[in-house]
Every structure is written in structure tokens, then in C-alpha cells.
Amino acid sequence: MPANRITLGDVTITRVWEYYGPVEMTPETFFPESSPRTWEEHSSWLEPHFVDPETRIVNSAIQTWLLRSEGKNILIDTGVGNHKERPYSPVWSRLDTDFLVNLASAGVRPEDVDIVVNTHLHVDHVGWNTYLDGRTWVPTFPNATYLISKSDFDFWNPANEHKPLLGRGNQNVFEDSVAPVHEAGLTSLWEDSYTIDSNLRLDLAPGHTPGSSVVTLESGTDRAVFVGDMLHNPVQFVEPDTNSCFCEDPAGARATRRKVLGWAADRGALVVPAHLGGQGAAEVVRQGSGFAIKNWAPFASYSETSKEA
């Protein structure tokens, strides 16, 4: 029976849902370098979890990966958050989800979280860093260290006046979801790489954003890599040169994707992106100049989870 928790080596991994559904974009809009033929060729396994067969709109999951390692609770990405004003990202504006209830169902209260990893600082990866207390955004996880790459912190800081490809789509995000935890003294702005513990390591994986990062798990004989938005959809497993429309450095994103997928294929590692519905993650193997899916992870899909609830 599929479950929301698996164990790799000495690390338990729990999938915590915030949202699953359409993101108001067709495959060709979301992935402008792809062709309709690609989506048709792979439709038997892309539909319905990753593309709605009737509307042809991409389905996406917003979820947090909860890791329990060496006695600590570690969150990888914190989703969209509730009550956030997102005027240029209407799908994510003013949500009111049960994310904290779902986290509690996994056995973790906000005060129990020891480490938060933001793989990058897009709107849908930092939202639950904070919550609205009256009229003030305050840290959701008051006892945690928030690990943020310095490259992304500097890039998205409005004071530095960068001009991102995302345009105004990230408006308000730094101010309500990043600055409050930094001002509270909870952030660690790391560079190049960061050792979390003997099982987990953070490394820069730029391309999607300048400071995008991946979390590598190596415990016993098990391997996994949590890749954030290095890929958004499993079509990018089989078409690794296909970028999303949100990649700041397209050439860098392609190079990073090939490098990380190659590492995973050569080591039998589970690849765990941020946004896959269905079973959430997969093992890949090399196939020609690209990759193929060997096995899906044993996580429950959203529909299976809903039936159990």
C-alpha cells in the first residue's frame, strides 16, 4: 500500500501536502522549449497526475519534504503559505490551506522544526517561512535555522534591484517570507556547500535561479537528491534539455539538470523534485543521450491520500 513516509538508510522522509491541482498553464506555455509531440508521446504516464487530459493544463503539487535525521526535523521548502498577497501570481494569492494541520498529522508542530531548507526563493518555496500574526509576518518555525543560499538571498533582495526573468511574479515574497526570518536572526546564508549532518548535504545547483540548491542524502547504501525546481515535471527526466519558462539562466539550468540526473542514474539515487504529483519521485537510468524512469517512488498519490483521509 502506498504511503506518505519512506525510509532511506537512517533518514525517514515524509511528504506533507499543501496543494495539488492545475497551475493555469498548458505544457507548451510552462515548457516553451518542448513540443506537443513530446507530450503526446508520453501521455500514457503523464496523464492524469501531471497533465489534465481534458483541459491540457499542467497539474502541480505544492509539498514539503519532512526529513527526520539524527534526531532533527528538517523541512525542505515551505510552499506558498496562507494569506499572502501575490498580485502577479494569482494562483498562489491569499491561500487558506491546511498545511500546518497536515504537518501536525506527520507528528511535527512548528516549534519542533530544527532546520528549514529553502532550495531557492520563489513564491512557492518560502511561503510557510512565516505566518500572519495580527498584521505582522512572524517566523512559523521559531526554533529553526533557515538555510538560504546567499546567492539567492542577494538576487531576490529588492534593495539590490536585480531584474529577474520572473518579473513581478515574486512581488512581496522577500518582504513577507524571507526578511522576517532574517531579521529575527534565524537565517544562515551559506555559500557553495553546507553540511547539514552526516546524512545530508546542501550544494549549489544554479540555473533555475542563481542560488538554486539541491539536498543530497547519502545514508548506508541509500541515495536520494532533493532537487527543488531543477525540474517541475517528469517530462524533464526524459527530455533533460527542456527548461521551464521560469529558469533565469537556461543554459545553466540544462547543465545542472544533466549533471544531477547523471549523478542519480549512476548511483541508483531517488530524484525528488518539489512539485511532482503522482508518486512524487523516481529513480532514473541513462538512456541514449538522456534518461528514462526506472521506478517511481512508493509514495501515495494525492488521490490515494484523500481516500485514506
C-alpha positions as CSV (number, residue, x, y, z in Angstrom):
1,M,0.0,0.0,0.0
2,P,1.5,3.4,-1.0
3,A,2.3,5.6,2.0
4,N,3.4,9.2,2.7
5,R,6.5,8.1,4.5
6,I,9.6,6.0,3.4
7,T,12.9,5.3,5.0
8,L,16.3,5.6,3.3
9,G,19.2,4.5,5.4
10,D,18.8,6.3,8.7
11,V,16.6,9.0,7.3
12,T,12.8,9.0,7.2
13,I,11.1,11.1,4.5
14,T,7.5,12.2,4.8
15,R,5.5,14.0,2.2
16,V,3.5,16.9,3.5
17,W,0.9,18.3,1.1
18,E,-0.2,21.9,0.7
19,Y,-1.8,21.9,-2.7
20,Y,-2.3,19.7,-5.7
21,G,-4.1,20.7,-8.9
22,P,-3.9,22.9,-12.0
23,V,-1.5,25.8,-12.3
24,E,-3.3,27.6,-15.2
25,M,-0.6,26.8,-17.8
26,T,-0.5,24.4,-20.8
27,P,2.6,22.2,-21.3
28,E,3.8,24.4,-24.1
29,T,3.4,27.6,-22.1
30,F,5.1,26.1,-19.0
31,F,7.8,24.5,-21.0
32,P,8.2,26.6,-24.2
33,E,11.2,24.6,-25.4
34,S,9.0,21.4,-25.6
35,S,6.9,20.3,-28.5
36,P,3.3,18.9,-28.5
37,R,4.7,15.7,-29.9
38,T,6.7,15.1,-26.7
39,W,3.6,15.4,-24.5
40,E,1.6,13.2,-26.9
41,E,4.3,10.5,-27.0
42,H,4.4,10.2,-23.2
43,S,0.8,10.9,-22.4
44,S,0.1,7.4,-21.2
45,W,2.1,8.1,-18.0
46,L,1.9,11.9,-17.8
47,E,-1.9,11.9,-17.6
48,P,-3.7,12.5,-15.3
49,H,-1.2,13.2,-12.5
50,F,1.0,15.6,-14.4
51,V,-1.3,16.9,-17.2
52,D,-5.1,17.0,-17.2
53,P,-6.2,15.0,-20.3
54,E,-9.4,17.1,-20.7
55,T,-8.1,20.7,-20.2
56,R,-4.4,20.1,-21.2
57,I,-3.4,22.1,-18.1
58,V,-0.4,21.1,-16.1
59,N,-1.1,19.7,-12.7
60,S,1.4,20.5,-10.0
61,A,1.9,19.7,-6.3
62,I,3.0,22.1,-3.6
63,Q,4.5,20.0,-0.9
64,T,7.2,20.0,1.8
65,W,9.6,17.1,2.3
66,L,9.9,16.4,6.0
67,L,13.1,14.6,6.9
68,R,14.0,13.1,10.2
69,S,17.7,12.7,10.5
70,E,20.0,12.4,13.5
71,G,17.2,13.3,15.8
72,K,16.3,16.5,14.0
73,N,13.2,17.6,12.0
74,I,14.2,19.1,8.7
75,L,11.8,20.7,6.2
76,I,12.8,21.0,2.5
77,D,10.9,24.0,1.1
78,T,7.8,25.6,2.7
79,G,5.3,26.1,-0.1
80,V,3.1,29.0,-0.7
81,G,1.7,29.9,2.7
82,N,-1.6,31.3,3.8
83,H,-3.0,34.9,3.4
84,K,-0.1,36.1,1.2
85,E,-0.7,38.9,-1.3
86,R,0.5,37.7,-4.7
87,P,-0.9,40.2,-7.2
88,Y,1.2,38.8,-10.1
89,S,0.8,35.1,-9.1
90,P,-2.9,34.8,-8.7
91,V,-2.9,31.0,-8.3
92,W,-0.9,31.5,-5.1
93,S,-2.6,34.6,-3.7
94,R,-4.5,34.5,-0.4
95,L,-4.5,30.8,0.0
96,D,-6.1,29.2,3.1
97,T,-4.8,25.6,3.3
98,D,-4.4,23.0,6.0
99,F,-0.7,22.7,5.6
100,L,0.1,23.1,9.3
101,V,-2.6,20.5,10.1
102,N,-1.0,18.2,7.6
103,L,2.4,18.8,9.2
104,A,0.9,18.0,12.6
105,S,-0.5,14.8,11.2
106,A,3.1,13.9,10.4
107,G,3.9,14.3,14.1
108,V,5.6,17.7,13.9
109,R,4.5,21.0,15.4
110,P,6.0,24.3,14.2
111,E,8.2,24.5,17.4
112,D,9.5,21.0,16.7
113,V,11.2,22.0,13.4
114,D,15.0,22.3,13.7
115,I,16.1,23.2,10.2
116,V,14.3,24.7,7.2
117,V,15.9,24.5,3.8
118,N,14.7,26.9,1.1
119,T,16.1,25.4,-2.1
120,H,15.5,28.8,-3.7
121,L,13.4,31.9,-3.0
122,H,10.5,31.6,-5.5
123,V,7.0,32.3,-4.3
124,D,6.0,28.6,-3.9
125,H,9.1,27.6,-1.8
126,V,9.2,30.0,1.1
127,G,5.6,30.9,2.0
128,W,5.3,29.0,5.2
129,N,8.6,30.5,6.5
130,T,6.2,33.0,8.1
131,Y,2.6,33.4,9.2
132,L,0.4,36.4,9.8
133,D,0.1,37.3,13.5
134,G,-2.3,40.2,13.6
135,R,-0.8,42.5,11.0
136,T,2.8,41.2,11.3
137,W,4.6,38.4,9.5
138,V,6.5,36.3,12.0
139,P,8.6,33.1,11.7
140,T,6.4,30.0,11.6
141,F,9.2,27.8,12.9
142,P,10.7,29.8,15.8
143,N,13.3,27.3,16.9
144,A,14.6,26.5,13.4
145,T,17.6,27.6,11.4
146,Y,16.6,28.7,8.0
147,L,19.2,27.7,5.4
148,I,19.2,30.0,2.4
149,S,21.8,30.3,-0.3
150,K,23.5,33.7,-0.1
151,S,23.3,33.9,-4.0
152,D,19.5,33.7,-4.0
153,F,19.2,36.0,-0.9
154,D,21.2,38.7,-2.7
155,F,19.4,38.2,-6.0
156,W,15.9,38.5,-4.7
157,N,16.6,41.2,-2.1
158,P,14.7,44.2,-3.6
159,A,17.5,46.5,-2.3
160,N,19.8,45.1,-5.0
161,E,17.4,46.0,-7.8
162,H,18.0,42.9,-9.9
163,K,15.7,42.3,-12.9
164,P,14.6,38.7,-12.7
165,L,13.1,36.8,-15.6
166,L,10.1,36.1,-13.3
167,G,9.4,39.9,-13.4
168,R,7.0,40.9,-10.7
169,G,5.8,37.3,-10.2
170,N,7.8,37.2,-6.9
171,Q,6.4,40.5,-5.7
172,N,6.1,40.8,-1.8
173,V,7.8,37.4,-1.3
174,F,11.1,38.6,0.1
175,E,9.4,41.2,2.3
176,D,6.8,38.8,3.9
177,S,8.5,35.4,3.7
178,V,12.3,36.0,3.8
179,A,13.1,39.3,5.5
180,P,11.2,38.5,8.7
181,V,13.1,35.3,9.4
182,H,16.4,37.1,8.6
183,E,15.6,40.0,10.9
184,A,14.7,37.5,13.6
185,G,18.3,36.1,13.4
186,L,17.1,32.7,12.2
187,T,18.9,32.5,8.8
188,S,22.2,31.0,7.8
189,L,23.3,32.4,4.5
190,W,25.5,29.7,3.1
191,E,27.8,29.6,0.0
192,D,29.0,26.8,-2.3
193,S,28.0,23.9,0.0
194,Y,26.7,23.3,3.5
195,T,26.9,20.1,5.6
196,I,23.6,19.6,7.5
197,D,24.6,16.3,9.2
198,S,26.4,13.1,8.3
199,N,23.5,12.0,6.1
200,L,22.6,15.3,4.3
201,R,24.5,18.0,2.4
202,L,23.4,21.1,0.5
203,D,25.1,22.2,-2.7
204,L,24.5,25.0,-5.2
205,A,22.8,23.9,-8.4
206,P,22.4,27.2,-10.2
207,G,20.4,27.8,-13.4
208,H,16.7,27.9,-12.3
209,T,17.8,30.8,-10.1
210,P,21.3,31.9,-9.3
211,G,21.3,30.3,-5.8
212,S,19.1,27.2,-6.5
213,S,20.4,24.3,-4.5
214,V,19.9,20.5,-4.0
215,V,20.0,18.4,-0.9
216,T,21.9,15.2,-1.3
217,L,21.0,12.2,1.0
218,E,23.7,9.5,1.5
219,S,22.9,7.1,4.3
220,G,24.1,3.5,4.3
221,T,23.6,2.2,0.8
222,D,20.7,4.5,0.0
223,R,20.9,7.7,-2.0
224,A,18.5,10.5,-2.9
225,V,18.7,14.0,-4.2
226,F,16.0,16.7,-3.5
227,V,16.2,18.9,-6.5
228,G,13.7,21.7,-5.9
229,D,12.8,23.2,-9.2
230,M,15.7,21.7,-11.2
231,L,12.7,20.0,-12.8
232,H,9.0,20.7,-12.5
233,N,7.5,17.8,-14.5
234,P,8.7,14.3,-15.2
235,V,8.8,15.0,-18.9
236,Q,12.2,16.7,-18.0
237,F,13.5,13.3,-16.9
238,V,13.2,12.0,-20.5
239,E,13.8,15.4,-22.1
240,P,16.6,16.8,-19.8
241,D,17.3,19.8,-22.0
242,T,13.8,21.1,-21.6
243,N,13.6,24.1,-19.3
244,S,10.6,25.7,-17.7
245,C,9.7,29.3,-18.5
246,F,10.9,30.3,-15.1
247,C,14.6,29.5,-15.5
248,E,16.8,32.6,-15.0
249,D,19.8,31.0,-16.8
250,P,18.5,28.5,-19.4
251,A,22.0,27.1,-20.3
252,G,22.9,26.8,-16.7
253,A,19.7,25.1,-15.9
254,R,20.2,22.5,-18.6
255,A,23.8,21.8,-17.5
256,T,22.7,21.4,-13.9
257,R,19.9,19.1,-14.7
258,R,22.1,16.8,-16.8
259,K,24.8,16.8,-14.1
260,V,22.4,15.9,-11.2
261,L,20.4,13.4,-13.2
262,G,23.7,11.7,-14.3
263,W,24.8,11.5,-10.7
264,A,21.5,10.0,-9.7
265,A,21.4,7.5,-12.5
266,D,25.0,6.3,-11.8
267,R,24.2,5.8,-8.1
268,G,20.7,4.5,-8.1
269,A,19.6,7.6,-6.3
270,L,15.9,8.6,-5.9
271,V,15.3,12.0,-7.6
272,V,12.9,14.1,-5.5
273,P,11.6,17.3,-7.2
274,A,9.5,19.8,-5.4
275,H,6.3,19.7,-7.5
276,L,5.6,16.2,-8.8
277,G,2.1,14.9,-8.1
278,G,1.6,11.2,-8.5
279,Q,4.2,9.2,-6.6
280,G,6.3,12.3,-6.2
281,A,9.8,11.0,-7.1
282,A,11.6,8.5,-9.3
283,E,14.8,6.6,-10.0
284,V,16.3,7.2,-13.4
285,V,18.7,5.3,-15.7
286,R,20.7,6.6,-18.6
287,Q,19.1,6.0,-22.0
288,G,20.9,7.2,-25.1
289,S,21.9,10.8,-24.6
290,G,19.2,11.3,-22.0
291,F,17.4,9.4,-19.2
292,A,14.5,7.2,-18.5
293,I,12.3,6.5,-15.5
294,K,13.3,3.1,-13.9
295,N,10.9,3.1,-10.9
296,W,8.5,5.5,-9.2
297,A,8.9,6.1,-5.5
298,P,6.4,4.3,-3.2
299,F,4.7,7.5,-2.0
300,A,0.9,7.7,-2.2
301,S,-0.6,9.9,-4.8
302,Y,-2.8,12.8,-3.7
303,S,-6.0,10.9,-4.7
304,E,-4.9,7.9,-2.6
305,T,-4.1,10.1,0.3
306,S,-7.5,11.8,0.0
307,K,-9.3,8.4,0.1
308,E,-7.4,7.5,3.3
309,A,-8.4,10.7,5.0
